């Protein structure tokens, strides 16, 4: 199953949406996580909504609005601080967290540059304890704004039927 999943997009995990991750695991289906660095937000490179080029669809996502951006940037700063303590980038830490969620989770980060491919692959060397994994999850619980506009989110596709 290919679905958005990251520290900033946890809705596949719980009953508040579809229990998709639980269902995939019950059926033995792997989860291919796209946007594992939160559409670039968890990279720590974005500082303002103005960093998006004209025509970038992220300009229209509530999570990246002028109102929500600073709130979410504060969360990213905390992720970046934890990453620095592990001699890693924020992207590497976000990917390492996703990899720590289980062997059935396969992150598929997108990039246009070889240096970021190399950085992403190096996330395999970042080891997280259970405590660090839990700390990262706790740090990003307060994500402000929806990840997509109403009508195009996972919740719009209905509920997963009982097995």
C-alpha positions in Angstrom: 0.0 0.0 0.0 1.4 3.4 -0.9 0.3 6.2 1.4 1.6 9.4 3.0 3.3 8.5 6.3 5.8 10.5 8.4 6.2 12.2 11.7 3.9 14.8 10.4 1.3 12.4 8.9 0.3 9.7 11.3 -3.4 9.3 10.3 -2.8 5.8 8.8 -2.1 4.5 12.4 -5.4 5.1 14.1 -9.1 4.6 14.2 -9.7 8.4 13.7 -9.2 7.7 10.0 -9.1 4.2 8.6 -6.8 2.0 10.7 -5.0 1.4 7.5 -1.7 0.5 9.0 -3.3 -2.1 11.3 -5.2 -3.6 8.3 -2.1 -3.8 6.2 -0.3 -5.6 8.9 -3.1 -8.0 9.5 -3.1 -8.8 5.7 0.7 -9.0 5.5 0.8 -6.0 3.2 3.9 -3.7 3.3 3.4 0.1 3.5 5.3 2.3 1.1 5.5 5.7 2.8 5.6 8.6 0.4 6.4 12.1 1.7 8.4 10.6 4.6 9.9 14.0 5.3 6.6 15.8 5.4 6.6 17.2 1.9 10.1 18.6 2.6 9.1 20.3 5.8 11.0 17.9 8.1 14.2 18.5 6.1 14.7 21.7 8.2 15.5 23.6 5.0 12.2 25.5 4.8 11.9 28.7 6.8 8.8 30.4 5.4 5.9 29.8 3.0 7.8 32.1 0.7 10.4 29.4 0.2 8.0 27.6 -2.1 8.3 28.6 -5.8 5.3 30.1 -7.6 2.9 27.3 -8.6 4.1 24.9 -5.9 1.0 23.1 -4.6 2.3 23.3 -1.0 1.4 27.0 -1.0 -2.2 25.9 -0.9 -1.9 23.2 1.9 -3.2 24.4 5.3 -0.2 22.9 7.0 2.0 25.4 5.1 -0.2 28.5 5.5 1.2 31.7 6.9 -0.8 31.0 10.1 0.4 27.4 10.6 3.9 27.5 9.2 5.6 29.1 12.3 3.9 26.6 14.6 5.1 23.7 12.6 8.5 25.2 12.1 8.9 25.2 15.9 8.3 21.4 15.8 10.9 21.0 13.0 13.4 22.9 15.0 13.0 20.4 17.8 13.5 17.5 15.4 16.6 19.3 14.0 18.0 19.7 17.5 17.6 16.0 18.2 19.2 15.2 14.8 22.2 17.3 15.6 22.7 15.5 18.8 22.9 12.3 16.8 25.2 13.9 14.1 22.4 13.5 11.6 20.2 15.8 9.5 16.5 16.4 10.3 15.6 14.4 7.1 17.8 11.5 8.3 16.2 11.5 11.7 12.7 11.6 10.1 13.5 8.6 7.9 15.2 6.7 10.7 12.0 7.2 12.8 9.9 5.8 10.0 12.2 2.8 9.5 11.9 2.2 13.3 8.1 1.7 12.9 8.6 -1.7 11.5 10.2 -3.8 8.8 7.0 -3.5 6.8 7.4 0.2 6.3 9.4 1.3 3.2 10.0 5.0 2.9 10.1 6.4 -0.6 11.5 9.9 -0.3 11.5 12.0 -3.5 14.4 14.1 -4.6 15.9 15.7 -7.7 19.5 15.8 -6.4 22.1 13.1 -5.9 23.3 14.7 -2.6 19.9 14.2 -1.1 19.7 10.6 -2.3 23.0 10.0 -0.5 21.8 11.8 2.6 18.6 9.7 2.6 20.5 6.5 2.3 22.7 7.5 5.2 19.5 7.5 7.3 20.0 3.7 7.4 22.9 4.2 9.7 21.0 6.4 12.2 20.0 4.2 15.1 17.2 5.2 17.4 16.3 3.8 20.8 12.7 3.1 21.7 12.9 6.2 23.9 14.1 8.4 21.1 11.5 7.0 18.8 8.8 7.9 21.3 10.3 11.3 22.0 10.2 12.1 18.3 6.5 11.1 18.0 5.7 13.2 21.1 7.5 16.2 19.7 5.4 16.2 16.5 2.0 15.6 18.1 1.0 19.2 17.7 1.2 19.6 13.9 -1.0 22.5 13.0 -3.2 22.5 9.9 -4.5 19.7 7.7 -2.0 17.9 5.4 -4.4 18.4 2.4 -7.5 20.3 1.6 -10.9 18.7 2.5 -11.9 16.3 -0.2 -8.5 14.9 -1.0 -7.4 13.3 2.3 -7.4 9.6 3.4 -10.5 10.1 5.5 -12.4 10.9 2.3 -12.1 7.3 1.1 -14.3 5.7 3.7 -13.6 3.3 6.4 -11.7 0.1 6.3 -14.1 -2.8 6.7 -13.8 -5.3 9.6 -11.8 -8.4 8.7 
